[in-house]
Amino acid sequence: MKQFLVSAISIGARLIAPLCTKMRFIPILALLLLTIQPIRAYFATPEESIPNTRQVWAFYLSFWAGESTWNWQESVLDDTPTIGLYNSKLPAIAATHIEQAKSAGISSFIVSWFGIDEIITTTPALINLLDRAHEQHFKIGVAIDIFVGDFHRDYASIARSLTWLMNEAIHHPAYLYYEGKPVILFAFQHLAGFGDNFWRELRDEFDPQHNTLWLAEGLSACCLYDGAMDGMYAFNMAWANGDKDFYLAERNLMQAFGGTFYLPSISPGWDEDKIAQATNRPNPTSRRERENGAFLARAWDAATATESDVILVVSWNEFVENSHIEPSKLYGTQSLDILRPRITEWRGFFPEPATPIPEYALFVDEPTPIYTLPDMEVIGELTPNSPYRIVGEDGGMYAVMFGDMMGYVSYQHITIRPSTTITLSINDF
């Protein structure tokens, strides 16, 4: 799925190759690694979980990090977002996506996350999405993504990610709970190369009472039938062409082997022809045309026939495989318009009305150095409790104007929140 797209989003210079040179990356990474623990004391006591009603979740790819990352994929993209070539780490972008999703009745994003060791792209994006979701009465779950080979290839790496999730992230007030349990998905977990015993022991270590909900990707997942996982989802069901018999057979087989939670997935269409050719992908899924929304409607009917109380839409923004429902230049709001009445009827109530996207400001709790890029020269200190207007983001560093210079501060040292009193700091004069 992501072989071509995320080859530049891995630790080292490849992680931010579209964004900066290796020389520029080294001081940024060094600074962030020095402060990796703790992330921040963002996390509070959880709110009540989402009421136990029917829910629609959407899989969210968090590696879109600005115009350069989109341009780098230009050869395999047929479509781009209506809101432009965005960076998911910027607060207004995350807030806009949440409002768009809510307008169709979607209640949560499942965010692809490369783990706590990936500090440049997906971790700051996840924290941004959690904070924006809390402001907008939305929920965020996590998919521990094991596709990229620089992360989650040994016990220690997976353990660090699970420790952060279990000790901090699931206590964020916007974290997704289902029937009182935090939801954790795994993606490409077979690529870690571990056997069933490893996963079972991992579950026994981190959640022996199964107080969280763990879902494996795929019916034949390595760790689905031995007690490590509670159930499964499929990232790609486009091959089934909306035939409900495939969904029902998958659900029944999972249950026969002891799985208790089946999460059916739907998509508006599928076209991985370009990415398959670019990466020599074996056995790509045959193209599924959108049929002016008919494919999505057919998949919806098939998924709801399984009698699951949760439907997963794959995806919000996977533009490389053309499974996106995010409003786009080619398809507009077609997918959301198809889903809205169906979700409304299925859930039994209308979506919340959209609210205006606020102005966001950056705050620090204590005097905090601000740096130039690429040389990481300290140019001053940000003042505690003063709002600073965000003017950009690069590699986990948020930019504000400081005097006549643009300065950068790590996401690990800041809080971002709405502000109606954004002012220039005294250093801007």
MOCORFEN-V567486 format. One record per helix or strand. SS is the DSSP state (H for helix, E for strand). FROM is the first residue (numbers start at 0). LEN is the number of residues. If there is no record, write none. Layout:
# MOCORFEN-V567486
SS | FROM | LEN
SS | FROM | LEN
This chain:
# MOCORFEN-V567486
H | 12 | 4
H | 21 | 13
E | 54 | 6
E | 64 | 1
H | 66 | 6
H | 73 | 3
E | 80 | 1
E | 86 | 1
H | 90 | 13
E | 107 | 6
H | 121 | 14
E | 138 | 7
H | 154 | 13
H | 168 | 3
E | 174 | 1
E | 176 | 2
E | 180 | 7
H | 188 | 4
H | 195 | 12
E | 211 | 6
E | 230 | 3
H | 237 | 3
H | 243 | 13
E | 260 | 6
E | 269 | 1
H | 272 | 7
E | 287 | 1
H | 290 | 14
E | 309 | 4
E | 327 | 1
E | 331 | 1
H | 333 | 14
E | 359 | 4
E | 367 | 4
E | 377 | 5
E | 387 | 2
E | 391 | 3
E | 396 | 6
E | 404 | 6
H | 410 | 3
E | 414 | 4
H | 425 | 3
